[in-house]
Amino acid sequence: ADVINILSPPRGLTVAGDGSIFLTTLNPSSIVRVDPDSGEVTTSSGVGVGSGPGFSSPRGLTVDDAGMLLVTDSDLKAVFSVDPITGNRNIISGPSIGSGTDFRYPLGITVGFNGNIVVADADLKALVAVDPTTGNREIISGKNKGKGTNFRTPVGVTFDEEGILVVADQFRGAVIEVDPDSGDRNVMSNRKTGTGPLRSEEHTSELQSH
């Protein structure tokens, strides 16, 4: 097994329908697959594997309804679609693809029941909806969209079973639920809400120096 890839800092993680585990790594910039039974690690897409634009800093990772991998790249400020079998890559939204609000530091990514993509952008301090066909981008929750606690550094995002967005905000040390229609935000868990360990707002990380 190629253990070099998995030992580089893993960033995003998702599980495909067949149970395969996929991770994004920064050195080298690639997607690796972990066999859930044997633990074997292979490169699924990256240098020497797959065609199309290369990754620079792959981060968030999810699987769409068609089984394609969707990846955010914080350096290229883009969203990739990746064939998990061939490793071929295609940018579906970014500086020259799609209109609307430009990404600044896209991290977390998820797919809704309607197939629309939602990206957590740490620098925009917002959630951005991406049309999977056109690549068009629109802020659906942020400083000027929706009421409630503002994001500081949204890094992870997913949908719950009721279609509500759930967001991890790193520097707030909080989990925030978001209405995808209104953009309204409500803190579900932080230092003052809920019990158990939670990092403080003063926690620092690599995001401060990107």
N, C-alpha and C positions, 0 to 999 in steps of 0.2 A: 504494500500500500504506500501511496505517496504521502508520507507524514509531514513533509516540509510545508505543504499548503495549509494543513490544519493547524500547524503550530504558529503560523503567522496570525496576527490578531484577527479573530473572526468578528464580524460586525452584525450583518443581518442573518436571520434564520427563518426557514419555513419548512413545512412538511408537505410533500406531494400526496396525491390520492393513493399511490401505491406504497406509501410509508417511507419513501426515500427522504432523507434529510438533506437540505441544501443550505450552504453557508456562503456569505460573501467574505472575502479576505482581501487585505490591502497590500500584502507583500508575498507573492505577486498579486496584482489586481485581477481577481478571478472569482468564479463561482465553483465551489467544490461540492461533490455529492458524498454523503456518508451512508454506506449500506447499513440499514438498521439491524441486520442479523449478524454480519461479520465485523462491522466497524471499519471495513475497507474504505479508504478515501481516494477518490479520483477527481481530476479536474473536469468539470462539465463545460465550462466556457472561460476563455481567457487567452493568454499568449499561447499560440500554437494549437488552440482548440476552438473551432468554430470560425466563421467568417463574419465580416461586418465591422463597424466601428469598435475600437478597443475601449475597454474600461480605463478610467483614470483613478477613481476612488469610489468603488461600488459600496453601497451602504445598505439601505433597506431592501427587503426581499419578500415577495409573496407569490402566490400562484393564482392565475385567473381561472375562469370556468372552463377554458379550453385546454388547461394544463400547461400553459406557457408561463415562464418565470418573468416577473416584473421586478425591475431593479432600479433603485435611485442611485445616481452618481453625483456626489456633492461637488466634485471639481468641475465636471462637465455641465452641471446644473441641468440634468436631463433625466428622463425615464427611459429605460431600455426594455424591450421585449426580447426574451431569450428562449430559443428552442432547447428544452432540457435534453433532447436526444442528440441533436447535431452540434449544439453549442452556438449556432448562428445567432448573431446579435443585430438588432434593429432599434434605432432611437425613434420612439413614438411621440415624444414631447420634449422640447428643449429650445435653445436659443433660435434655431432656424426652422423649427417644426411646431406648428400650432401658434395661436395668438393668445393674447391676454397677459396676465401677470407673469413676469419672468421669475423662475426659481432663483433663489439666492443660496440656500444651503439645504437641499432636500434630503430628508433622512427616512423616517418611517413611511411605509406605504401599505395600503390595503385596497381590497376590491369589494364594492357593495353588491347587493342583490341584483341591482339593475345593470351591473357590469361597469359602472363608472368607477374610476380610480380616485383615491384620495391620498394625498401626500402631506406629511407633516414637515413644514419648512422651518428650521430653527431660527434662521435670520429674519425671515418675514414675520415670525411669531404668529403663524397662521396655518390653517388647513386649506389646501388647494385641491379643488376637484379637477380632474383631467379627463377630457373626452377621449376614450380609447381609439376612436376612429380618426378624429381630426387633430388630436393633440392639444386642443384649446384648453386654456387654464383659467380658472376662476376661484378667487378666495371665497370660501363658504363659511369661514369662521375666523375672526381675528379682531384687531383693534377697532376697525370700522365696520365690522359685520358681526351681529349678534350681541347679546347682553351677557353680563356676568363677569367672572374673574378672567382677566386677560392672560393669555399665554406669555410665558417668559422664554422657555426653550422647549417647544414640543418636539420630542424625539421619536416617539412610537405612537402608532395609531392602529385601531382595529374596529370592526363592527361587532356589537353584541347581537344576540338572537332576535332582538326587537328592532334592529336597524339603527340603533343609536351608536354614535361614534364614541369610542373610549380612547383617551389620549394620555400618554405618560409625559409629564412636563418635568424635565430633569432639574432645572434650577429652582423650581417651586417645590420640588420634592412632593409632587402631587399627582393624583389620577383625576382627570377631568372628563365628565361626560358632555357630549355636544349633540345638540339637535341638528341633524344634517340639513333640515329645511330652513330653520330660522338662524342657525349659527349660535344660538344661546348656549352658554357654558355654565356648568355647575360642578363644583368640587365634590368628588365622591370620597376621596381619602387624602389626608395630609397630616401634618403634625397636630392639627386641632380637630380633625374629623376621623374617627376610627381609632383603633388601638393597634399596638405592635410596632416593630422597628420601621423607621422611615428616615431616609437621608434628609439632612437639613438643607435649607435654601442656600446656605453658604458653601455647600459642597462644590469643589472645583473639578474640572476635567479637561480633556483635550479640546473640547468645544471652545474654551476660552481663548485658545491660541490659533484657531484655524484661520 
